[in-house]
């Protein structure tokens, strides 16, 4: 006679336990959600294969594993990316560390801090038609050059002029959108253009121009401007409030970078989900060229992805400060903080 009541009690008890488990799971889910930190990241330029490490870190859940909900936006220039983080519009950026040095000297409380170096070698160039005969810095005086106003090479031109011994005031500038830069050069609307060597190289190829045959590249590095270039930077606010998340961000990016270097097709696939109309052969070529020229240096092979040589960084900061007449020479720790990097063994890359 007690059986129906026993069954009813057990059924009721089962429902209570199930409801409790569901409530617990919901609470745990809400707690996990609450622990996720929303982060806005701005890139140096439009979506390209060379940014594939960031995309893979997002798509494979590496950011999420670190408690980060990262939104990745296209950029409008490597210097602009630094300014956007400094202004508070973004938490993280991929941009030119030399622009960061200037902000660190003038408004140190606003300056972002580099945490993961990627472009280990300087890409800054002035490019002209070979037929123009602009083969040395002094040839640029009296000429009209062109670049987007936010372009890092344009921003660094006074530093280049200083170290190359030319008068920057004798060079005139015309500004345009980045996608018009190579067109204006080929139409002779400007005598030369400033930019990253890889960006102009592929911009010219996209127009059907053979850059190796038709263009002359005047490299800032050839005249002593041995600077670092693009790094992942974070805002001081994020560093102070969430140092553990900054370390997680760097770990996730390093995993993404290792993945695309092991299999570059991952970068192409990740890019296509964001830009379906890409020309895959060009993006494969871009990926290889950029990493060969700007990343796979002897220094990177020694210190690993993401790191810098402290002595070289100090020299480069002094060089930029002198060329720009900055009020102070920022301390290297205010420019780049290596404490968030994973162990060196996790950052080494096998390069032929």
N, C-alpha and C positions, 0 to 999 in steps of 0.2 A: 504493500500500500504506500510505502515511502518512495517508491521508484520514480513516479512522475515528478515529485517535488525535488528529488535529487537531480534528475535530468534538467529540470527547470533552473535549479540553482547553478548547476555546472554550465548551462547555456548562458545564463546571466553573467556568471563569473568570467566566462570566455570572452563575452562581448566587452565587459569592463576592461579586461586585460588588453584586448585588441585596441580598444579606444585609447587606453593609456599608452600603449606602444606607439600608436599613430601620433598621439599628442607629443610624445617624447621625440619621435622622429621629426615632427614638424618643428619642435623647439630647437632640435639640433641643427636642422636645415636653416632655420632663421638665424641661429648663432653663427653658422658657417658663413651665411650670406653677409651677416653684420661684420665679419672679420675681413671680407674682401675690400680692398682699397681701390677705389676708382682712380685711374691715372690717365692723364691725357698726354700723348706723345706726338710731337711734330717732327717730321722728317726734313731733310735738307732740300728735297726737290720732289718732283712728281714721282709716282710709284715706278720703280725700276727693279731689275733683277738683283742688283747689288745690295738692295735693302732686304733681300730674302730672309736673312737671319732673323730679322724682327718679325716678319710675317709668319715664319715657321714657329717661332716662340709663341705667337698668338694662336695659330691654328692647331698646334699639337698640344696645347694646354699647359705649356711650361710656365707661362705667366700665372695662370689660374692655380697651378700647384703651389705657387709662392704667395697665394692670397691676393693676387693683383688682377683687376679688371681693366685691361689696357685698351684704350682707343688710340689707333694710329692714324694720323692725318697727314696728307701731303703737305709739302713745304714750298717756299718761294725763294729759297736761297740759303746757303749754309750760315751766313752771318745773320740772316733774318731769323733762323731757328733759335739762335742764341738769344736774340732780343726778345723773342716771344716767351722764352722761359724766364728771362730776367723780369719781364713785365708782369708775370703771374698768369699769363694766358694759358701756359702749359706747365706741366710738372717735369716733363722729360723732353729732351730734344736730341737730335743728331745733327751737329753743326760744327762750325769752324772754331777751334779752340783759341785762335788768335783774336777773334772778335770777343771772346770771353776775357782774354787778358786785358783788353781795353776797358771793359766794364769793371773788372776787378780793381783796376787802378783808379777809376773815376768814381764809381759808386759801389764800393765793395759789399755793402749790405744787400745789394740786389743781384750780384753776380752769381750765375749758376756755377757748378763745380763739375769738372770732368771726372767720370768714374770708369770709363771703358774706352780706350783708344782703339780706333779701327784704321783710319787712314794714317798710317805710320810715316808715310813719305809725302813731301809737299807737291801738290798738283798744280800750283799756280803758274799761269803762263799768259803771255801776250801772243796772239796768233795773227799772222798776216799772210797774204798771198806771197808765194815765193817770188813772183814777178815784181813785187813792190820793193824788194831789196832791203827790208827792215831786219837786218841781221844782228844788230847790237843795240844796247839801250839808248845810246845817243841818237840813233836814227829815229827814235820816237818823238823827239822834241820837234815842236811845230806841227805835229800830226793830230788828226782827230781819231780818237779811239772810242770804242763802244763797249758797253756792258750793262746788264741790269743794275739798277741802283743798289740792290741788296747783295750783289755778287761779292764773294770773299776776295777774289783776286783784285777786283776794283778797289775794295776797301784797303787792301794791302799795298796798292801801287805806291803810295807815298813812302812806305818802308822800303820797297824795292828801289825806288828812285834814289833814296838816301844812300843805300848801300852800293848802288851801281854808279853813283856819282853824276846823276843827271838832275836837271831842274824840273821838278814835277809841275811847276806852274806854267811851263811851256808846252804842256800836253793838254789838249782839250778833250772833253768827253761828251759823248751822246748816249743817252740811256734809252733802253728799249725793253720789251718783254723778252724773257729768256728764249722763247721759241722763234724769235726773229733775229737773234744775234748773228748766226751764220749766214742768214739770207742777206743781211745788210752788208756783211763783209764781201760776199760774192757779187753784190750789186755795186760795189765800190762806194757805198754811202759812208763808210768809215775805212780808215787805213788799216786798222787792226782791232781785235777784240780781246777782252780779258775774260778769263774763266778758268775752269779746271781743264787740264789737258784731255782727260777722258771724255768730259762732257762735250767739248768742242769737236773732238775726234769723231764721236758718233753722230753729233749733229751734222757734221759735214758729210759723213757717209750716207746719212739718211737723205741728203739732197743729191746724192749721186757724185759727190766730189771725192776724189782720192786724196785723203789728208797727207799721206806719206809722200805723194808726188807733187801736190799742188800747194801745200801750206807750209809755212815756217813757224816753228814753235820756239819762242823765246822764254826759257824757263827761269823763274826767279831763283831756283835752287842753284843754278849754274853760276850765279853771281853772289853766292854766299848766304842767301836767305834760306837756311836749312831749318825749316819749321815743321812742326807737327800740323796736322790738319783736322779732319773731322773725328769727333769723339762723341760718345753718349754722355750727355750732361744732365744733371738733375738740379732742381731748385734747392736753395738753402732750406726753405721751409720744409720740403719733403725729407731732406737729410736729417734735420733736427727732430722732426716729429715722428718719422718712421725709418730709422736707420736699418732696422731689420728688413723692411720692405725694399729698401735700396739694394741691400745685399742680395735679396731674392730676385730683384729685377736684373741685376748683373748676371747672376747664375743662369737665369732663364735665357737672356740674350746670348750668353756664351754657349749654351746648349744649342740654340738655334743656329748660331754661326758654325759650330762644329758639324751640325747636320748638313747644312748646305755646302760646306767645303768638302764633306765626304761624298755628297751626291748633289751636284749643282742643279739637277733637274727638279729637285724639291723647290728651289728658288723660282724656277720658271713656272711650276704648277701653282705655287702660292701667289705669284704675281698675276697669273691669268685669272684667278678668282676675283681679283681687284680691277684688272685691266684686260678684259677678254680680247681686245683687238690688237694686242701686242704682236710685234714681228719676232717670233721666237729665235730665228738665227741671229738677229741683231742683239737680242737680250742675252743669248748664250755668249756671244762674242764680248759684249759689254762686261758681263760677269768675270770672264777670264782676264780680260785686259785690265780692268780696275784692280782686281786682286793681285795680278802680277806686278803692276806698276806702283800701287799705293799701299799694299798690305804686306806682301811677302818679302819684306826687307831682311837683311842680315840681322838687324836689331830684333825684329819680331821673332825670328827663328831662335834668338837667344833668350828673350824675356817672355815670349808667349803672347798670344792674342790678348788685347786689352790693356797691356802694360806699357809703360814708358821707361826710358832711360833717365834717371833723375838728373844726371849732369847735363844731358842734352836738353832736357826740358828747361832747366835753369838758364842755360845759354840762350835758348830761343825766347824765353820771357824777357831777358835783358835786351835782346836784339829788337824785339817788338817795342819795348818801352822806350828805347833810345830813338828808334826811327820815328815814333809817333810823338815824342816829347811828352810822355805820360808823366803825371805828377809824382807817381811813386812806381817802384818796381814791385809788383805783387809777389808775395811769397809763393813758392811752387805748390805748397799744400792748399793754397787758396784757389789754385788753378786746376789741380788734379789730385784726387784723393784715391790712393791705391788700396786703401784698407778694405774696400768692398769687393775686391777681386777674389775669385775662387783660387784654390792652390794652383801653382804653376803647371803641375802635371795635367790638370784639367783644361789648360789653355794652350798646350802645345799642339802644333799642326805639322803633319808630315808633308813637306814641300820638296819637290824634286829640284 
